[in-house]
Amino acid sequence: MKKIINLLLILNFTVFYSQSIENLKIETKNFYAAHYNMDFEGIASLYHPKYFEKFTKETITAGLDERFQNDVDGIRFVFPTMTFNYAPIQEINSGKYCVITFKNSFRIIKSNPQAESQVQKDLASYLKIKNYKSVKFESKRNSYFIEENVTWIAVSSAQTSWKWTFIEMNSTFKSLDEFLDTSLQKELGL
C-alpha cells in the first residue's frame, strides 16, 4: 500500500511539474533554440500531436528542412535568445493552455542576386503577410530582414502525455482551426 501511495505522489508531482510555468519556460526556450539551430527533429519533437495526424515526423522534418534551406533561399533566425511573453496558463477541458508571444527577427537569404524589380515584388508580397511588421532588403547580404510578431500556443493534456507541446500560429503550415476548435481559440483570446 505504501508503494502505491508513493507511486501516486510521484505521478502527481510529475504531472504538476510538467505543467508548471517554470517547465513551460524551459520547453519554450528549447523550442525556439531548435528553430534557431535548424534542429528539425527537435522542432518536431515539441510539436503538438495533431501535427502528426496527417503527416509523419519524417515528412514534417523534410518540410522544415526545405523551408529553412533550399536551392533558392534559406531562413535564419537572427537572435539566439528571445524574450517571451506568457499569458496566464488556463485550464480548459482537462488540459492546460498558454499563449506565448514574442517579436522575432529572421533573414531570408537568397542564393542568387536579386534584380531591383524582383526586390520590389518580394517586398510587396512579404508585407501582405499579416504577422510581418517590418521587411527590408539588405543588398550587401542579398537577404530580406524581417521582423514578425509570433504566437505559439503551448498545450499540456492527456493527448500530449502531460508534456508541454506547441502549436505555431503559422498559416503556411496548418490552419489553427485544425488544432483548436473556435470556442477554445476564443477562450484563449486568439
Disulfide bonds with the S-S distance in Angstrom:
none
